[in-house]
Amino acid sequence: MANIVQEIKNALEFYQALGYERMPMRLRAEGRRPVIGNKESAMTLLREEIAECGRCKLSQKRTHIVFGEGNPDARLMFIGEAPGREEDVQARPFVGDAGMLLTRLIEKMGLKREEVYIANIVKCRPPMNRDPEKDEIQQCREFLERQIDIIRPDIIMSLGRIAASTLMGNEKLKITAIRGKIFDYRGIPLVPTFHPAYLMRNPKDKWLTWNDAQKVLERLERGTLDQGGG
């Protein structure tokens, strides 16, 4: 009971700090996203809230929570499925071999890693890097949704089947069928692509991911022109 009361208190303090007079309970159902002023402060509050999270069994064997990192004003957000061994040790997302591949993709897109935001569906490493289970995703999903609400990116690029199926609410989706297509996540364009770990095992498909990335760049460029009145 004490843990539940503390979680409610943390949530109330979080939204109060963002300027809300009450909990925005209907935001997801209406498809709207809140406009948040000081994004860095909001991220800090959220990070502090989940620092000692024990909602699911993944918390029992983690070394660190892997909150996510990058620019809170990022126009592009990458979302993977879960931290791996190196991420668990360093408390940073995508820093292992797959992370190096993601960093190269970001740089090939003409961006820097610190200009985008990188997060995962779950914040703790699953044992032996197994797929996160349904209950683990359910317990952690709120944190990711709040990160997205804070950042309000112009576009999201999901990495792998689990990230895409979680965001789209459909467990039966196949990444090979949906990658490169543009979907909607609560008013944000969502482009699924392969996970970098998959590309390490199947390097011949890197060009498909690059095609997906070009679609993302086209959307970002279009948004820049729209903002500039071009």
C-alpha positions as MATLAB code, in Angstrom:
seq = 'MANIVQEIKNALEFYQALGYERMPMRLRAEGRRPVIGNKESAMTLLREEIAECGRCKLSQKRTHIVFGEGNPDARLMFIGEAPGREEDVQARPFVGDAGMLLTRLIEKMGLKREEVYIANIVKCRPPMNRDPEKDEIQQCREFLERQIDIIRPDIIMSLGRIAASTLMGNEKLKITAIRGKIFDYRGIPLVPTFHPAYLMRNPKDKWLTWNDAQKVLERLERGTLDQGGG';
ca = [
       0.000    0.000    0.000;
       2.830    2.399    0.868;
       4.360    1.911   -2.584;
       1.045    2.690   -4.309;
       0.559    5.843   -2.234;
       4.099    6.989   -3.062;
       3.567    6.346   -6.782;
       0.370    8.418   -6.739;
       2.154   11.188   -4.850;
       5.026   11.144   -7.354;
       2.618   11.337  -10.286;
       0.708   14.242   -8.736;
       3.924   16.149   -8.059;
       5.106   15.448  -11.616;
       2.004   16.909  -13.244;
       1.864   19.788  -10.786;
       5.423   20.731  -11.731;
       4.344   20.761  -15.379;
       1.578   23.243  -14.619;
      -1.447   20.943  -14.472;
      -4.145   21.583  -11.893;
      -5.381   18.006  -12.237;
      -4.233   14.712  -13.743;
      -4.697   14.714  -17.539;
      -6.487   11.380  -17.485;
      -8.150   11.633  -20.900;
      -5.159   12.615  -22.978;
      -4.497    9.189  -24.493;
      -8.154    8.484  -25.298;
      -8.559   11.819  -27.085;
      -5.316   11.398  -29.002;
      -3.896   14.709  -27.745;
      -0.463   15.317  -26.320;
       0.263   17.923  -23.651;
       2.467   20.908  -24.428;
       5.208   21.015  -21.812;
       7.344   24.074  -21.137;
      10.578   23.136  -19.374;
      11.332   19.761  -20.896;
      14.635   19.205  -19.089;
      12.984   19.707  -15.711;
      10.138   17.408  -16.699;
      12.595   14.697  -17.744;
      14.527   15.092  -14.502;
      11.352   14.691  -12.464;
      10.371   11.593  -14.400;
      13.847   10.097  -14.056;
      13.771   10.684  -10.308;
      10.313    9.143  -10.054;
      11.382    5.848  -11.577;
      14.890    5.739  -10.070;
      13.918    2.993   -7.625;
      11.138    1.411   -9.673;
      10.135   -2.072   -8.549;
       6.939   -2.510  -10.544;
       7.986   -5.706  -12.331;
      10.387   -8.609  -11.920;
      13.004   -7.024  -14.199;
      13.901   -4.718  -11.318;
      15.179   -7.646   -9.263;
      18.347   -8.331  -11.270;
      19.118   -5.046  -13.000;
      22.325   -3.131  -12.412;
      20.855    0.192  -13.465;
      17.658    1.611  -14.891;
      18.285    2.727  -18.471;
      16.112    5.807  -18.659;
      17.060    7.093  -22.110;
      19.222    9.943  -23.337;
      19.452   12.732  -25.839;
      17.954   16.098  -26.594;
      14.584   16.683  -24.848;
      13.760   19.027  -27.745;
      14.619   16.356  -30.323;
      12.611   16.305  -33.529;
      13.481   12.616  -34.040;
      13.083    9.919  -31.393;
      14.359    6.346  -31.662;
      12.625    3.671  -29.583;
      14.017    0.169  -29.106;
      12.750   -2.715  -27.018;
      15.017   -3.176  -23.977;
      18.533   -2.589  -22.619;
      21.215   -5.207  -23.138;
      24.251   -6.111  -21.036;
      26.351   -3.050  -21.848;
      23.369   -0.755  -21.449;
      22.611   -2.257  -18.035;
      26.197   -1.643  -16.926;
      26.488    1.902  -18.279;
      22.871    3.002  -17.657;
      22.725    4.304  -21.242;
      20.671    3.067  -24.204;
      22.273    1.521  -27.283;
      25.944    1.582  -26.269;
      26.885   -1.987  -27.204;
      27.633   -3.284  -30.699;
      24.062   -2.666  -31.838;
      24.310    0.820  -30.377;
      27.387    1.549  -32.461;
      25.432    0.560  -35.551;
      22.573    2.871  -34.538;
      25.025    5.719  -33.974;
      26.437    5.206  -37.478;
      22.917    5.323  -38.905;
      22.202    8.572  -37.072;
      25.417   10.089  -38.373;
      24.692    8.887  -41.906;
      21.383   10.737  -41.626;
      23.394   13.909  -41.083;
      22.590   14.119  -37.381;
      24.483   13.727  -34.138;
      23.505   11.290  -31.426;
      23.047   14.150  -28.954;
      20.567   15.825  -31.310;
      18.057   12.959  -31.205;
      16.467   11.136  -28.281;
      16.940    7.390  -27.714;
      14.804    5.271  -25.385;
      13.419    1.761  -24.959;
      10.020    0.214  -24.321;
      11.258   -1.184  -20.976;
      13.890    0.460  -18.783;
      15.546   -2.628  -17.263;
      17.458   -5.440  -18.928;
      15.567   -8.732  -19.364;
      17.627  -11.759  -18.226;
      19.903  -13.143  -20.948;
      18.594  -10.401  -23.275;
      15.318  -12.261  -23.802;
      12.322  -10.392  -25.199;
      10.455   -8.338  -22.602;
       7.269  -10.074  -21.542;
       3.770   -8.667  -21.810;
       3.404   -7.795  -18.125;
       6.814   -6.122  -18.072;
       5.908   -3.998  -21.073;
       2.592   -3.091  -19.502;
       4.207   -1.939  -16.258;
       6.856    0.150  -18.020;
       4.897    1.563  -20.948;
       3.578    4.552  -18.995;
       7.118    5.856  -18.511;
       7.841    5.780  -22.233;
       4.534    7.465  -23.044;
       5.375   10.256  -20.632;
       8.808   10.652  -22.234;
       7.140   11.000  -25.618;
       4.665   13.520  -24.198;
       7.542   15.604  -22.870;
       9.689   15.493  -26.010;
       6.842   15.783  -28.531;
       9.094   14.707  -31.435;
       8.162   15.449  -35.023;
       8.642   11.773  -35.888;
       9.443    8.451  -34.187;
      11.559    5.665  -35.646;
      10.858    2.383  -33.825;
      13.546   -0.295  -33.851;
      12.392   -3.880  -34.150;
       9.143   -5.796  -33.900;
       8.488   -5.387  -30.190;
       8.872   -1.610  -30.203;
       6.587   -1.253  -33.217;
       3.927   -3.671  -31.994;
       3.863   -2.033  -28.546;
       3.446    1.478  -29.905;
       0.832    0.337  -32.419;
      -1.015   -1.905  -29.980;
      -0.891   -5.018  -32.132;
       1.204   -8.022  -31.063;
       0.674   -9.836  -34.367;
       2.510   -7.310  -36.530;
       5.483   -8.555  -38.537;
       8.346   -6.104  -38.887;
       9.059   -7.290  -42.426;
       5.521   -6.289  -43.440;
       5.370   -2.875  -41.748;
       8.927   -1.531  -41.910;
       9.316    1.640  -43.909;
       5.621    2.462  -43.813;
       4.362    5.561  -42.033;
       1.857    5.065  -39.227;
       0.335    7.374  -36.642;
       1.146    7.310  -32.945;
      -1.119    9.776  -31.155;
      -0.596   12.375  -33.868;
       3.111   11.635  -34.402;
       4.332    9.923  -37.600;
       5.830    6.538  -36.727;
       8.225    4.694  -39.047;
       9.136    1.139  -37.966;
      12.425   -0.353  -39.088;
      14.693   -3.266  -38.188;
      16.479   -3.392  -34.848;
      20.257   -2.840  -35.168;
      20.863   -6.238  -33.533;
      18.949   -7.841  -36.414;
      21.076   -5.944  -38.926;
      24.227   -7.302  -37.308;
      22.962  -10.802  -38.085;
      21.553   -9.824  -41.487;
      23.836   -7.095  -42.881;
      22.287   -7.447  -46.348;
      19.174   -5.693  -45.004;
      21.014   -2.538  -43.971;
      19.995   -0.871  -47.218;
      16.329   -1.416  -46.300;
      16.868    0.417  -43.021;
      18.610    3.211  -44.917;
      15.564    3.492  -47.176;
      13.402    3.777  -44.062;
      15.714    6.450  -42.670;
      15.414    8.455  -45.874;
      11.645    8.521  -45.451;
      12.163    9.892  -41.959;
      14.509   12.566  -43.295;
      11.978   13.530  -45.954;
       9.323   14.010  -43.258;
      11.692   16.082  -41.150;
      12.618   18.229  -44.144;
       8.970   18.707  -45.015;
       8.296   19.826  -41.456;
      11.133   22.347  -41.639;
       9.733   23.797  -44.863;
       6.239   23.981  -43.372;
       7.534   25.850  -40.339;
       9.415   28.250  -42.566;
       6.463   28.852  -44.814;
       8.192   27.273  -47.808;
];
